[in-house]
Amino acid sequence: MKIQKVEFIRSAVQTSQYPTDGLPQIVLAGRSNVGKSSFINAILNRKKIAKVSSTPGKTRLVNFFLINDRFYFVDIPGYGYAKVSKEMKESFQYTIENYLENSQSLTRAIQLLDIRHLPTADDLTMIHYFRSKGIPILFILTKADKLSSNQRAKSLKDIKAKLEWNPSDKWFMFSSVTKENQEEILDELDSQLPPI
């Protein structure tokens, strides 16, 4: 799939603000410091379509990006960031749950995991949610450029063991620096979208 057009549509809090055009929505989930915004910018070949902050926990709304007038990337708040107030964490949780429970067009999840670390309890909770709803998951292991080939192999083995890996799960290593596997990821997403 070639990225020809990317448009930031809106940031939303309430269900009434979600797009209602029926186009497929692919949600992006991950910890606050997993590199979600960097992934969005790199995979879409746009430098600043998603705001990258040096401080994790900045995404506080549900952000909708329309791609090729065909489907949406939906960026939900990152989770697991310790340096926010209890009230803010509850607000993030409400925003995430409200989208996941009320979107009428959610067709797939991209679960981002930092390849250097084992999945956290929050990661496992999110993954369990997607699986319980029958939402297909594409696992993206970010920051792959920071590990050697041997380190990658060991990390992948450990992550799969922690996740109770399903043979049908799809995954790719990715680096927002080198854009490793960019075309393969886009082709995988394209293969699951309705034909034009």
Sequence and secondary structure as in RCSB ss.txt:
>XXXX:A:sequence
MKIQKVEFIRSAVQTSQYPTDGLPQIVLAGRSNVGKSSFINAILNRKKIAKVSSTPGKTRLVNFFLINDRFYFVD
IPGYGYAKVSKEMKESFQYTIENYLENSQSLTRAIQLLDIRHLPTADDLTMIHYFRSKGIPILFILTKADKLSSN
QRAKSLKDIKAKLEWNPSDKWFMFSSVTKENQEEILDELDSQLPPI
>XXXX:A:secstr
     EEEEEEESSGGGS  S   EEEEE BTTS HHHHHHHHTT SSSS   SSS    SEEEEEETTTEEEEE
   B  TTS HHHHHHHHHHHHHHHHH S EEEEEEEEETTS   HHHHHHHHHHHHTT  EEEEEE GGGS HH
HHHHHHHHHHHHHT  TT EEEE  TTT TTHHHHHHHHHHTS   
